Amino acid sequence: MSSINYSEKIPNNVDLAGDRTLQRALEQWQPNFLAWWGDMGPEGSQGFDVYLRTATSVDPKGWAQFGYVKMPDYRWGIFLNPAEEGRRIHFGDHLGEPAWQSVPGEHRANLRRIIVTQGDTEPASVEQQRHLGLTAPSMYDLRNLFQVNVEEGRHLWAMVYLLHRHFGRDGREEAEALLERRSGDADNPRILGAFNERTPDWLSFFMFTYFTDRDGKFQLCALAESGFDPLARTTRFMLTEEAHHMFVGESGVSRVIQRTCEVMNELGTDDPARLRAAGVIDLPTIQRYLNFHFSVTIDLFGADQSSNAAIFYSTGIKGRFEEGKRADDHVLKSDSYRVLEVVDGALVEKEVPMLNALNEVLRDDFIKDSIGGVSRWNKVIEKAGQPFRLQVPHKAFNRRIGGLSGVRVSPAGEVVSEAQWRENESRWLANEDDRAFVASLMGRVVEPGRFANWIAPPMIGINRQPVDFEYIRFN
């Protein structure tokens, strides 16, 4: 079950040939996917060879091989982790019962909703990143963008397989709709707000892959606990690929910071105007980008109090991050959790039932994880001898979902008036001038070993190749 059959039209390790009806349905969906990829996939990526990794098995010790592939010929497929014999549901009201191999009728609507929402994020991010290849700061970075793109496409396949395999006509219709919505479209947008935001430059891309793909990690980890075994097995394998996306984000921002600090030391200044004139991105601008992407991403976890989250957990559909490591009863009916609300113009904590606060639990896990990477960015600044430090803003900052939606809170966590917000917004969030300046730096650099002036080279290349390796063959 761990090996993947690449001789079939749709590579898979789920014995697709053993279910001819399902195979025909997916083979009918495949041309629509390829048409979508042609229309909305990476612009200008059709004719050359890219050094990409491709899954060869689901064994984490040796699951991928690297080689040159033309982007439209990438072998997208369906890969599930091996089934765990005797697996049981380990949380919620069905604790201790055998995991479901088919969809329980009473949970059908909620499972479909979760799978569709997850599936919708995958093509959305490809659409958001469609034009970035035209302004890549290096061949190395262009290759990483294309790797992220093809794996988001494969993650779409993962969700489409579940829809086709387990949800009949409804599932097939939902799979078609995943190719019809468009990121940012006024009439038919993607489901979640963050996936309708523009990703116009590479600093945005690095922030997106650090923060928003990290949201993907935590959502997939929660779904990997699911009592619906095919969903759990699918998302476990997706997590193997998601790790590279977060690496692209963390290392990308780190390299931007490193280059900025080099120029700060060369010029002996931290003046944003002088640094911009020298063609690098000043640290306060990086902070404003961070504030924006962090705040937009934490909204993806949903309302701080949610009856749906309680239902998903109690019914065994969606667990918590690292559910098995938590020392409680895994039912949570008598547990509570603290969430924020505004009382008399100040943020205060209040106790609410844990089951209703599970979105907040997952959000807090994400925030702790995010802070770790920001700390590593600060070590780059510290090593350069600069006093500036990047900070994760308060989780109530710039929120648009839940009880904190519309409440004006500074990055430091102080409730402010609407007038104070308007006065400081351009100091706290990336503004038009910031975006225009960053856009002005974007220019395509694709000669092996060369990098745009605003970003440092990586320490090591992909798959232990040299940094100046020919990751893309344009001829």
C-alpha positions in Angstrom: 0.0 0.0 0.0 2.9 2.4 0.5 4.2 2.3 -3.1 2.6 4.5 -5.8 1.6 3.2 -9.2 2.8 5.7 -11.8 1.8 3.5 -14.8 -1.8 4.5 -14.4 -3.4 7.6 -15.9 -4.0 8.8 -12.3 -1.0 7.8 -10.1 -2.3 6.4 -6.8 -1.8 3.9 -4.0 -5.6 3.3 -3.4 -6.1 0.6 -6.0 -8.1 2.9 -8.2 -8.2 0.3 -10.9 -10.2 -1.9 -8.6 -13.2 0.6 -8.7 -13.9 1.2 -12.3 -16.8 3.6 -11.6 -14.7 5.8 -9.4 -11.8 5.6 -11.8 -13.9 6.8 -14.7 -15.4 9.6 -12.7 -11.9 10.9 -11.7 -10.6 10.5 -15.2 -13.5 12.7 -16.4 -12.5 15.3 -13.8 -8.8 15.2 -14.7 -9.1 17.2 -18.0 -11.1 19.9 -16.2 -8.3 20.1 -13.6 -5.6 20.3 -16.3 -7.7 23.0 -18.1 -7.9 24.9 -14.8 -4.1 24.5 -14.3 -3.6 25.9 -17.8 -5.8 28.9 -17.1 -4.9 29.6 -13.5 -1.7 27.8 -12.8 1.8 29.6 -12.7 2.0 32.0 -15.6 4.7 31.3 -18.2 5.6 27.9 -16.8 4.5 25.6 -19.6 7.5 24.9 -21.7 10.6 24.2 -19.5 11.9 21.6 -17.2 11.7 22.1 -13.5 13.7 20.2 -10.8 10.8 19.0 -8.7 10.2 16.3 -6.1 7.6 13.7 -6.7 6.2 11.3 -4.2 7.2 7.7 -4.8 5.8 6.2 -1.6 4.1 7.2 1.6 7.1 6.0 3.7 8.4 9.1 5.4 12.0 7.7 5.3 12.1 7.8 1.5 8.9 9.2 0.1 10.2 11.4 -2.7 12.5 11.6 -5.7 13.8 14.6 -7.5 14.1 15.1 -11.2 13.2 17.4 -14.1 9.6 17.6 -15.0 7.6 19.9 -17.3 5.0 21.6 -15.2 1.9 20.5 -17.2 3.3 16.9 -17.2 3.6 16.7 -13.4 2.0 13.5 -12.2 -0.6 14.6 -9.8 -2.2 11.7 -8.0 -4.0 10.2 -4.9 -1.9 9.1 -2.0 -3.1 8.0 1.4 -1.0 6.9 4.4 -1.3 3.1 5.0 -4.3 2.0 7.1 -3.6 1.5 10.7 -5.1 -1.9 11.6 -7.7 -1.7 14.4 -7.6 2.1 14.5 -10.1 3.5 17.0 -11.6 7.0 17.5 -9.7 8.6 20.4 -11.8 11.6 21.3 -15.4 12.8 21.5 -18.6 10.9 22.1 -17.4 8.0 20.0 -14.2 7.5 22.0 -12.9 3.9 21.8 -15.2 2.9 18.8 -13.7 1.7 15.6 -12.7 4.4 13.1 -15.2 4.9 10.3 -14.2 3.5 6.9 -17.3 5.0 5.2 -19.2 8.2 6.0 -21.8 7.9 8.8 -25.0 9.3 7.4 -25.6 11.6 10.4 -22.1 13.2 9.8 -22.3 13.4 6.0 -23.0 17.1 5.7 -20.4 18.2 8.2 -17.7 16.0 6.7 -18.4 17.2 3.3 -18.3 20.8 4.4 -14.9 20.3 6.1 -13.4 18.5 3.0 -14.8 21.1 0.6 -13.4 24.0 2.7 -10.0 22.4 2.9 -10.1 21.5 -0.8 -11.0 25.1 -1.8 -7.9 26.5 -0.2 -5.6 24.5 -2.4 -6.4 25.9 -5.9 -7.0 29.3 -4.3 -3.3 29.6 -3.2 -2.2 28.6 -6.7 -4.4 31.3 -8.2 -3.1 33.9 -5.7 0.5 33.1 -6.6 -0.1 32.8 -10.4 2.0 35.8 -11.5 4.8 35.5 -9.0 7.1 33.6 -11.4 7.3 36.6 -13.6 9.2 38.5 -10.8 11.2 35.7 -9.1 14.3 36.9 -7.3 16.3 33.8 -8.3 16.1 30.5 -10.1 16.2 28.8 -6.7 13.1 30.7 -5.5 11.3 30.2 -8.8 11.8 26.4 -8.4 10.4 26.6 -4.8 7.4 28.5 -6.0 6.7 25.8 -8.6 7.1 23.0 -6.1 4.6 24.7 -3.7 2.2 25.1 -6.6 2.3 21.5 -7.9 1.8 20.2 -4.3 -1.1 22.5 -3.7 -2.6 21.0 -6.9 -2.0 17.5 -5.5 -3.7 18.5 -2.2 -6.7 19.4 -4.3 -6.6 16.0 -5.8 -6.6 14.5 -2.3 -9.8 16.2 -1.3 -11.4 15.5 -4.7 -10.7 11.8 -4.3 -12.6 11.9 -0.9 -15.5 13.7 -2.4 -15.8 11.3 -5.4 -15.2 8.2 -3.4 -17.4 8.9 -0.4 -20.1 11.5 -1.3 -21.7 10.3 -4.6 -23.3 12.9 -6.8 -23.0 15.7 -4.2 -19.3 15.0 -4.0 -18.9 15.1 -7.8 -20.7 18.4 -8.0 -18.6 19.9 -5.2 -15.4 18.7 -7.0 -16.5 20.5 -10.1 -17.2 23.7 -8.1 -13.7 23.6 -6.7 -12.5 24.4 -10.2 -15.1 27.1 -10.8 -14.5 29.4 -7.9 -11.7 32.0 -8.3 -9.6 33.7 -5.7 -10.8 37.3 -5.4 -13.6 37.0 -7.8 -16.5 39.3 -6.9 -19.2 36.9 -8.1 -17.7 33.5 -7.2 -14.9 33.9 -4.7 -13.0 31.3 -2.7 -14.7 30.2 0.6 -12.3 31.7 3.1 -11.3 35.4 3.2 -7.6 35.0 3.4 -7.7 33.1 0.1 -9.2 36.0 -1.7 -6.4 38.4 -0.7 -3.8 39.3 -3.4 -0.3 37.9 -3.2 1.3 40.6 -5.4 5.0 40.3 -4.4 7.5 37.9 -3.0 7.5 39.3 0.5 3.8 38.6 0.6 4.5 35.1 -0.8 7.0 34.3 1.9 4.7 35.7 4.6 1.8 33.6 3.2 3.8 30.4 3.1 5.1 31.0 6.6 1.8 32.0 8.3 -1.1 30.8 6.1 0.5 27.4 5.2 1.2 27.1 8.9 -2.6 27.4 9.4 -2.8 24.6 6.9 -0.5 22.5 9.1 -2.6 23.0 12.2 -5.9 22.3 10.3 -4.5 19.2 8.7 -3.1 18.0 12.0 -6.6 18.4 13.5 -8.2 16.5 10.6 -5.5 13.8 10.8 -7.1 12.9 14.2 -10.5 12.4 12.5 -12.6 9.4 13.2 -13.3 9.2 9.4 -10.2 7.1 8.6 -9.8 8.0 4.9 -9.7 11.7 5.8 -7.1 11.1 8.6 -4.9 9.0 6.3 -5.1 11.6 3.5 -4.2 14.6 5.6 -1.3 12.8 7.3 0.4 12.4 3.9 -0.4 16.0 3.0 1.5 17.1 6.1 4.6 15.6 4.7 4.4 18.0 1.7 3.2 21.0 3.8 6.5 21.1 5.7 8.3 22.3 2.6 5.9 25.2 2.1 6.5 26.5 5.6 10.3 26.1 5.0 10.0 28.3 1.9 8.2 31.0 4.0 10.5 30.9 7.0 13.7 30.8 5.1 12.5 33.3 2.5 11.7 36.0 5.1 15.0 35.1 6.9 17.0 35.8 3.7 15.2 39.1 3.2 16.1 40.1 6.7 19.7 39.0 6.3 20.1 41.1 3.2 18.5 44.1 4.8 20.8 43.8 7.8 23.9 43.5 5.6 23.0 46.8 3.9 22.2 48.4 7.3 25.7 47.6 8.4 27.3 48.6 5.1 25.6 52.0 5.2 25.7 52.4 9.0 22.0 53.3 9.1 18.5 52.1 10.0 16.8 54.9 8.2 14.0 53.3 6.1 14.4 56.0 3.3 18.2 55.3 2.9 17.6 51.6 2.9 14.9 51.8 0.4 17.1 53.9 -1.8 19.7 51.1 -1.5 17.1 48.6 -2.8 16.4 46.6 0.3 13.2 46.2 2.4 13.5 48.1 5.7 12.6 46.2 8.9 9.6 48.3 9.9 8.1 47.5 6.5 8.7 43.8 7.1 7.0 44.2 10.5 3.9 45.7 8.8 3.7 42.8 6.3 4.1 40.4 9.3 1.2 42.2 11.1 -1.1 41.9 8.1 -0.4 38.3 7.2 -0.5 37.1 10.8 -3.9 38.8 11.6 -5.5 37.6 8.4 -4.3 34.1 9.0 -5.5 33.7 12.6 -9.0 34.6 11.4 -8.9 31.4 9.4 -9.4 29.5 12.6 -12.9 30.9 12.9 -14.9 32.4 15.7 -13.4 32.2 19.2 -16.7 30.5 20.4 -18.2 28.1 17.9 -21.0 25.5 18.2 -19.7 23.9 15.0 -16.3 23.3 16.5 -18.0 21.6 19.5 -20.0 19.4 17.1 -17.0 18.5 15.0 -15.1 17.4 18.1 -17.9 15.6 19.9 -18.9 13.7 16.8 -15.3 12.6 16.2 -14.9 14.5 12.9 -12.1 16.8 13.8 -9.7 16.6 16.8 -7.2 19.0 18.3 -3.5 19.5 17.4 -1.6 16.5 18.8 -4.7 15.1 20.4 -2.9 12.0 21.7 -0.4 14.0 23.7 -3.0 15.9 25.7 -3.6 14.8 29.3 -7.3 15.0 29.7 -10.4 12.8 29.1 -10.6 13.7 25.4 -14.3 14.3 25.8 -14.0 17.8 27.4 -17.6 18.2 28.5 -16.6 19.5 32.0 -13.5 21.5 30.8 -13.3 25.2 30.2 -11.0 27.6 28.3 -10.3 31.3 28.4 -11.2 33.6 25.5 -11.1 37.3 25.1 -13.8 39.9 25.0 -14.0 43.7 25.4 -15.5 45.0 28.6 -15.6 48.7 29.3 -13.0 49.4 26.7 -10.5 46.8 27.8 -9.7 43.3 26.8 -10.5 40.8 29.5 -10.5 37.0 29.6 -13.6 34.9 30.4 -14.1 31.2 31.0 -16.2 29.4 28.4 -16.9 25.7 27.8 -13.8 24.1 26.2 -15.9 22.4 23.5 -17.1 25.8 22.3 -13.6 27.2 22.4 -11.8 24.6 20.3 -11.1 27.1 17.5 -9.4 29.3 20.0 -7.4 26.3 21.3 -6.1 25.6 17.8 -5.5 29.3 17.2 -3.4 29.5 20.4 -1.4 26.5 19.3 -0.7 28.2 16.0 0.4 31.4 17.7 2.9 29.6 19.9 4.3 27.9 16.8 4.4 31.1 14.8 6.3 32.9 17.6 9.1 30.3 17.3 9.8 31.2 13.7 9.7 35.0 14.4 12.2 34.4 17.2 14.5 32.7 14.6 14.2 35.8 12.4 15.2 38.0 15.3 18.3 35.9 15.8 19.4 37.0 12.3 18.9 40.6 13.2 20.7 40.1 16.6 23.6 38.4 14.9 23.9 41.4 12.6 24.2 43.6 15.7 21.0 45.5 15.1 18.6 46.4 18.0 15.4 46.1 16.1 13.1 43.1 16.9 10.1 41.8 15.0 7.1 41.0 17.1 3.9 38.9 16.6 1.0 41.3 17.1 -1.7 40.7 19.8 -4.2 38.1 18.7 -7.0 40.7 18.9 -5.3 43.0 16.4 -7.1 43.6 13.0 -9.6 40.8 13.6 -12.6 40.4 11.2 -14.1 37.2 12.5 -15.7 36.3 15.9 -16.3 38.3 19.0 -13.3 40.5 18.3 -14.4 41.4 14.8 -14.5 45.2 14.3 -12.9 45.9 17.7 -10.0 48.3 17.3 -6.9 46.9 19.0 -3.3 48.0 18.6 -0.5 45.4 17.9 0.4 45.8 21.6 -3.1 44.7 22.7 -4.5 48.1 23.7 -8.1 48.9 22.7 -8.1 52.1 20.7 -10.7 54.4 19.2 -11.7 54.5 15.6 -9.8 57.8 15.3 -6.7 56.3 16.9 -6.9 53.4 14.5 -7.1 55.6 11.4 -4.2 57.7 12.7 -2.0 54.6 13.2 -3.2 52.1 10.6 -0.4 52.9 8.1 2.2 52.4 10.9 0.7 49.0 11.8 -0.3 47.5 8.5 1.4 47.4 5.1 0.1 50.4 3.3 -0.1 51.4 -0.4 3.3 53.1 -0.2 4.9 50.0 1.3 3.3 47.7 -1.3 4.3 50.1 -4.2 7.9 50.1 -2.9 8.2 46.4 -2.5 6.6 45.9 -6.0 9.2 48.3 -7.4 11.9 45.8 -6.3 10.3 42.9 -8.0 12.2 41.9 -11.2 13.0 38.5 -12.6 16.4 37.1 -11.9 16.8 33.5 -13.2 20.5 33.0 -14.1 21.9 30.2 -12.0 23.5 31.4 -8.8 22.3 35.0 -9.2 19.9 36.7 -6.7 18.0 40.0 -6.6 19.6 42.7 -4.5 16.9 42.6 -1.8 17.4 38.9 -0.8 20.3 36.9 0.4 21.2 33.5 -1.1 20.2 30.4 0.9 22.9 28.5 2.9 22.3 25.3 0.8 20.4 24.3 -2.3 17.4 22.0 -2.7 18.2 18.3 -2.2 21.7 19.2 -1.2 22.4 20.6 -4.6 24.7 23.7 -4.9 23.0 27.1 -4.7 24.0 27.8 -8.3 22.5 24.5 -9.5 20.4 24.8 -12.7 17.0 24.2 -11.0 15.1 25.2 -14.2 16.1 24.4 -17.8 14.5 27.1 -20.0 15.6 25.5 -23.3 
